[in-house]
């Protein structure tokens, strides 16, 4: 689902359909944040009130290094696409990474 939203968003942006592209990008951001991919390897202590208000289902941790690498790459791809269109259109970023709950605490992607 995440990969489909990224690809469709990128396609719409390239075709000049910015509204549709932004909508799919926002869906990808929502998936990243709800799966907490912005907190992979995070040493940050989570606010228990924030966790309690979240949904009861959680995204399972990666079982392999390859799976973890895919999650890290997906998070950075979504953030990069969001920042790219922030610069192009001058609209607010989809990820509020300057806030406490939106802060990105995921390692940089590795070339493997």
Z-matrix of the N, CA and C atoms (Angstrom, degrees):
N
C 1 1.449
C 2 1.531 1 110.38
N 3 1.324 2 115.44 1 -43.79
C 4 1.462 3 120.28 2 -179.72
C 5 1.521 4 110.73 3 -63.76
N 6 1.315 5 116.36 4 -48.23
C 7 1.453 6 120.33 5 -179.31
C 8 1.528 7 111.05 6 -61.83
N 9 1.320 8 118.03 7 -39.36
C 10 1.459 9 121.35 8 178.58
C 11 1.525 10 110.70 9 -62.57
N 12 1.328 11 117.82 10 -43.94
C 13 1.462 12 120.72 11 178.87
C 14 1.528 13 111.92 12 -63.41
N 15 1.326 14 116.96 13 -38.58
C 16 1.466 15 120.63 14 178.60
C 17 1.528 16 109.93 15 -64.56
N 18 1.329 17 116.69 16 -48.67
C 19 1.463 18 120.44 17 -178.19
C 20 1.522 19 112.32 18 -64.48
N 21 1.317 20 117.29 19 -43.92
C 22 1.461 21 120.54 20 179.78
C 23 1.518 22 110.63 21 -66.19
N 24 1.316 23 116.75 22 -40.27
C 25 1.463 24 120.85 23 177.89
C 26 1.521 25 110.47 24 -60.54
N 27 1.320 26 116.06 25 -47.50
C 28 1.462 27 120.67 26 179.62
C 29 1.532 28 110.94 27 -61.48
N 30 1.326 29 116.94 28 -42.23
C 31 1.461 30 121.54 29 178.23
C 32 1.532 31 111.02 30 -60.17
N 33 1.329 32 116.72 31 -48.27
C 34 1.468 33 119.57 32 -179.10
C 35 1.523 34 111.49 33 -62.96
N 36 1.325 35 117.46 34 -40.28
C 37 1.461 36 119.75 35 178.43
C 38 1.524 37 110.76 36 -62.04
N 39 1.336 38 116.80 37 -41.96
C 40 1.467 39 120.46 38 179.67
C 41 1.524 40 112.03 39 -66.77
N 42 1.325 41 116.85 40 -29.03
C 43 1.463 42 121.50 41 179.79
C 44 1.525 43 112.58 42 -86.39
N 45 1.324 44 117.68 43 -2.50
C 46 1.457 45 121.56 44 179.40
C 47 1.516 46 114.10 45 84.74
N 48 1.317 47 117.74 46 11.97
C 49 1.469 48 122.40 47 177.84
C 50 1.529 49 107.61 48 -96.59
N 51 1.320 50 114.97 49 72.84
C 52 1.464 51 120.20 50 -171.82
C 53 1.520 52 113.47 51 -65.12
N 54 1.315 53 118.44 52 -36.95
C 55 1.461 54 120.44 53 -179.23
C 56 1.527 55 110.91 54 -63.57
N 57 1.333 56 116.05 55 -46.35
C 58 1.461 57 119.76 56 178.89
C 59 1.531 58 110.60 57 -66.10
N 60 1.328 59 116.35 58 -39.96
C 61 1.464 60 120.27 59 178.11
C 62 1.515 61 111.82 60 -62.25
N 63 1.325 62 115.32 61 -41.56
C 64 1.465 63 120.12 62 179.47
C 65 1.532 64 110.76 63 -64.88
N 66 1.329 65 116.70 64 -37.95
C 67 1.459 66 121.08 65 -179.66
C 68 1.536 67 110.21 66 -62.83
N 69 1.327 68 117.21 67 -45.30
C 70 1.463 69 120.35 68 179.61
C 71 1.531 70 110.96 69 -70.24
N 72 1.323 71 117.26 70 -33.93
C 73 1.462 72 120.33 71 175.79
C 74 1.526 73 110.50 72 -64.48
N 75 1.317 74 117.05 73 -42.04
C 76 1.466 75 120.10 74 177.32
C 77 1.526 76 111.54 75 -63.54
N 78 1.335 77 117.36 76 -34.61
C 79 1.471 78 120.00 77 174.84
C 80 1.521 79 110.78 78 -64.24
N 81 1.331 80 116.63 79 -42.03
C 82 1.474 81 120.67 80 178.52
C 83 1.527 82 110.47 81 -63.64
N 84 1.324 83 117.10 82 -41.50
C 85 1.465 84 121.14 83 177.70
C 86 1.527 85 110.25 84 -61.80
N 87 1.307 86 116.33 85 -42.92
C 88 1.458 87 120.71 86 179.03
C 89 1.529 88 111.22 87 -60.43
N 90 1.321 89 116.76 88 -41.67
C 91 1.467 90 120.09 89 178.21
C 92 1.525 91 111.51 90 -66.06
N 93 1.323 92 117.02 91 -40.53
C 94 1.469 93 121.41 92 178.83
C 95 1.528 94 110.67 93 -61.60
N 96 1.327 95 115.83 94 -47.69
C 97 1.465 96 119.92 95 -177.50
C 98 1.523 97 112.29 96 -69.53
N 99 1.334 98 117.41 97 -41.11
C 100 1.462 99 119.35 98 -178.79
C 101 1.531 100 111.30 99 -69.41
N 102 1.335 101 117.50 100 -30.09
C 103 1.467 102 121.00 101 177.33
C 104 1.524 103 111.21 102 -85.56
N 105 1.324 104 117.20 103 -2.25
C 106 1.465 105 124.37 104 179.92
C 107 1.524 106 112.73 105 57.43
N 108 1.322 107 115.86 106 35.16
C 109 1.457 108 120.11 107 176.80
C 110 1.520 109 111.88 108 -71.14
N 111 1.318 110 116.47 109 -14.26
C 112 1.466 111 119.60 110 176.94
C 113 1.529 112 111.14 111 -81.17
N 114 1.334 113 116.99 112 0.19
C 115 1.467 114 121.21 113 -179.35
C 116 1.524 115 112.69 114 -124.69
N 117 1.331 116 118.25 115 28.12
C 118 1.462 117 121.05 116 178.03
C 119 1.524 118 108.29 117 -67.48
N 120 1.296 119 117.45 118 131.04
C 121 1.465 120 125.93 119 -177.20
C 122 1.518 121 111.62 120 63.01
N 123 1.304 122 118.23 121 25.81
C 124 1.453 123 121.57 122 -176.55
C 125 1.516 124 111.49 123 -73.05
N 126 1.316 125 114.96 124 135.53
C 127 1.459 126 120.43 125 173.81
C 128 1.522 127 110.02 126 -96.93
N 129 1.309 128 115.71 127 -0.07
C 130 1.461 129 122.51 128 -178.11
C 131 1.523 130 110.06 129 -68.44
N 132 1.321 131 116.76 130 132.94
C 133 1.464 132 121.49 131 176.12
C 134 1.517 133 107.16 132 -80.48
N 135 1.327 134 115.64 133 123.48
C 136 1.452 135 121.16 134 -176.91
C 137 1.527 136 111.51 135 -76.99
N 138 1.293 137 115.15 136 143.68
C 139 1.455 138 122.03 137 175.18
C 140 1.527 139 107.91 138 -72.56
N 141 1.339 140 117.70 139 120.03
C 142 1.460 141 120.83 140 -175.64
C 143 1.517 142 112.10 141 -63.82
N 144 1.321 143 118.28 142 -30.86
C 145 1.464 144 120.40 143 177.87
C 146 1.524 145 109.98 144 -66.45
N 147 1.340 146 117.19 145 -39.52
C 148 1.454 147 120.90 146 178.49
C 149 1.521 148 110.92 147 -65.26
N 150 1.334 149 117.07 148 -42.13
C 151 1.464 150 120.81 149 -180.00
C 152 1.522 151 110.28 150 -66.81
N 153 1.320 152 117.46 151 -40.60
C 154 1.463 153 120.39 152 -179.42
C 155 1.518 154 111.59 153 -64.94
N 156 1.338 155 117.38 154 -30.66
C 157 1.457 156 119.27 155 -178.93
C 158 1.515 157 111.98 156 -83.06
N 159 1.343 158 117.44 157 -11.55
C 160 1.457 159 121.85 158 178.89
C 161 1.520 160 109.41 159 -75.56
N 162 1.316 161 115.27 160 169.66
C 163 1.457 162 118.99 161 179.21
C 164 1.526 163 109.92 162 -65.70
N 165 1.318 164 115.83 163 159.32
C 166 1.449 165 120.31 164 -176.16
C 167 1.520 166 111.98 165 -78.45
N 168 1.318 167 118.39 166 -20.47
C 169 1.457 168 119.97 167 177.81
C 170 1.519 169 109.26 168 -87.75
N 171 1.309 170 116.01 169 137.30
C 172 1.448 171 120.24 170 179.56
C 173 1.519 172 109.29 171 -120.25
N 174 1.302 173 115.21 172 154.59
C 175 1.455 174 121.63 173 177.85
C 176 1.519 175 107.87 174 -74.39
N 177 1.323 176 118.69 175 127.30
C 178 1.465 177 119.64 176 -177.62
C 179 1.524 178 110.85 177 -67.19
N 180 1.330 179 117.04 178 146.54
C 181 1.474 180 119.20 179 177.59
C 182 1.522 181 110.64 180 -65.91
N 183 1.301 182 115.59 181 157.36
C 184 1.461 183 121.04 182 -179.85
C 185 1.524 184 110.35 183 -62.61
N 186 1.326 185 115.96 184 139.86
C 187 1.466 186 120.82 185 -179.95
C 188 1.519 187 111.99 186 -91.96
N 189 1.334 188 116.84 187 -23.41
C 190 1.464 189 120.90 188 -179.27
C 191 1.523 190 109.32 189 -133.47
N 192 1.339 191 114.96 190 165.24
C 193 1.463 192 119.30 191 176.81
C 194 1.528 193 110.85 192 -64.48
N 195 1.320 194 116.83 193 -35.52
C 196 1.460 195 120.64 194 179.39
C 197 1.525 196 110.65 195 -64.67
N 198 1.315 197 117.03 196 -43.08
C 199 1.459 198 121.44 197 179.01
C 200 1.529 199 110.62 198 -65.07
N 201 1.311 200 116.82 199 -40.93
C 202 1.457 201 120.57 200 177.84
C 203 1.529 202 110.19 201 -64.96
N 204 1.325 203 116.73 202 -40.14
C 205 1.458 204 121.00 203 177.24
C 206 1.512 205 112.02 204 -62.10
N 207 1.327 206 117.15 205 -38.61
C 208 1.466 207 120.86 206 177.42
C 209 1.529 208 110.67 207 -64.18
N 210 1.325 209 116.89 208 -40.92
C 211 1.461 210 120.29 209 178.93
C 212 1.522 211 111.01 210 -65.62
N 213 1.336 212 116.72 211 -42.03
C 214 1.459 213 120.65 212 178.84
C 215 1.523 214 110.35 213 -64.32
N 216 1.337 215 117.04 214 -45.17
C 217 1.464 216 120.66 215 178.45
C 218 1.524 217 111.86 216 -62.32
N 219 1.331 218 116.65 217 -39.86
C 220 1.457 219 119.88 218 179.28
C 221 1.523 220 111.29 219 -63.32
N 222 1.330 221 116.42 220 -42.73
C 223 1.464 222 119.66 221 179.84
C 224 1.516 223 110.74 222 -61.69
N 225 1.337 224 117.49 223 -47.54
C 226 1.462 225 120.46 224 -178.22
C 227 1.523 226 112.03 225 -69.44
N 228 1.326 227 117.98 226 -31.07
C 229 1.464 228 120.78 227 176.69
C 230 1.520 229 110.33 228 -64.86
N 231 1.320 230 116.48 229 -44.94
C 232 1.467 231 120.47 230 179.32
C 233 1.526 232 110.74 231 -65.38
N 234 1.323 233 117.39 232 -43.55
C 235 1.459 234 120.30 233 178.98
C 236 1.528 235 111.06 234 -63.21
N 237 1.335 236 116.83 235 -42.80
C 238 1.473 237 120.49 236 179.77
C 239 1.525 238 111.12 237 -64.39
N 240 1.328 239 117.33 238 -43.06
C 241 1.464 240 120.52 239 178.85
C 242 1.527 241 110.60 240 -64.21
N 243 1.318 242 116.05 241 -39.53
C 244 1.464 243 120.15 242 178.10
C 245 1.530 244 110.86 243 -63.54
N 246 1.322 245 116.63 244 -45.13
C 247 1.469 246 120.52 245 -179.68
C 248 1.523 247 111.68 246 -68.70
N 249 1.325 248 117.24 247 -34.43
C 250 1.459 249 121.31 248 177.02
C 251 1.526 250 110.67 249 -59.39
N 252 1.324 251 115.15 250 -48.03
C 253 1.459 252 118.25 251 -177.95
C 254 1.515 253 112.22 252 -76.64
N 255 1.311 254 117.10 253 -20.30
C 256 1.460 255 120.38 254 170.98
C 257 1.526 256 108.58 255 -62.52
N 258 1.329 257 116.31 256 -45.02
C 259 1.456 258 120.30 257 -179.99
C 260 1.512 259 113.10 258 -70.12
N 261 1.328 260 117.54 259 -37.02
C 262 1.465 261 121.38 260 -177.54
C 263 1.521 262 111.60 261 -73.03
N 264 1.318 263 116.88 262 -47.34
C 265 1.461 264 120.84 263 -174.16
C 266 1.522 265 113.78 264 -98.28
N 267 1.314 266 117.83 265 -18.13
C 268 1.453 267 120.61 266 -177.90
C 269 1.515 268 113.50 267 73.48
N 270 1.337 269 116.46 268 21.93
C 271 1.463 270 120.79 269 178.21
C 272 1.522 271 108.83 270 -92.70
N 273 1.316 272 118.73 271 159.57
C 274 1.467 273 120.59 272 179.32
C 275 1.530 274 111.54 273 -61.85
N 276 1.315 275 115.52 274 148.25
C 277 1.469 276 121.14 275 178.52
C 278 1.526 277 109.65 276 -64.91
N 279 1.322 278 115.26 277 145.11
C 280 1.463 279 120.13 278 179.28
C 281 1.519 280 112.06 279 -71.96
N 282 1.316 281 117.22 280 -26.79
C 283 1.461 282 121.99 281 178.85
C 284 1.527 283 107.43 282 -105.39
N 285 1.315 284 115.99 283 118.62
C 286 1.467 285 120.64 284 178.95
C 287 1.520 286 108.52 285 -83.52
N 288 1.327 287 116.78 286 70.65
C 289 1.461 288 121.41 287 -172.97
C 290 1.514 289 113.85 288 -75.37
N 291 1.315 290 117.95 289 -0.38
C 292 1.464 291 120.26 290 175.36
C 293 1.524 292 111.60 291 -93.58
N 294 1.331 293 117.17 292 -5.39
C 295 1.459 294 120.54 293 177.80
C 296 1.520 295 110.28 294 -92.31
N 297 1.318 296 116.15 295 164.81
C 298 1.465 297 121.12 296 -177.54
C 299 1.526 298 112.22 297 -62.18
N 300 1.328 299 118.18 298 -44.30
C 301 1.463 300 121.15 299 -176.07
C 302 1.515 301 113.05 300 -85.73
N 303 1.313 302 118.62 301 -11.79
C 304 1.452 303 121.02 302 178.84
C 305 1.512 304 113.33 303 -105.43
N 306 1.329 305 116.34 304 1.58
C 307 1.461 306 120.78 305 -177.38
C 308 1.527 307 111.36 306 -61.38
N 309 1.315 308 116.32 307 134.41
C 310 1.462 309 121.07 308 179.89
C 311 1.526 310 108.57 309 -85.85
N 312 1.323 311 115.69 310 121.41
C 313 1.457 312 122.49 311 178.87
C 314 1.533 313 107.89 312 -132.17
N 315 1.322 314 115.03 313 55.41
C 316 1.452 315 123.46 314 -179.20
C 317 1.518 316 107.90 315 -121.57
N 318 1.316 317 118.36 316 139.71
C 319 1.470 318 119.13 317 -179.64
C 320 1.525 319 111.75 318 -65.63
N 321 1.331 320 114.55 319 158.62
C 322 1.455 321 120.09 320 176.49
C 323 1.523 322 109.27 321 -64.23
N 324 1.317 323 117.40 322 148.51
C 325 1.481 324 119.14 323 177.58
C 326 1.527 325 110.75 324 -66.06
N 327 1.311 326 115.55 325 149.54
C 328 1.461 327 121.50 326 -179.36
C 329 1.516 328 109.64 327 -108.24
N 330 1.309 329 116.24 328 146.35
C 331 1.467 330 121.12 329 170.67
C 332 1.513 331 107.31 330 -85.29
N 333 1.303 332 116.81 331 116.87
C 334 1.467 333 120.44 332 179.64
C 335 1.488 334 109.33 333 -124.26
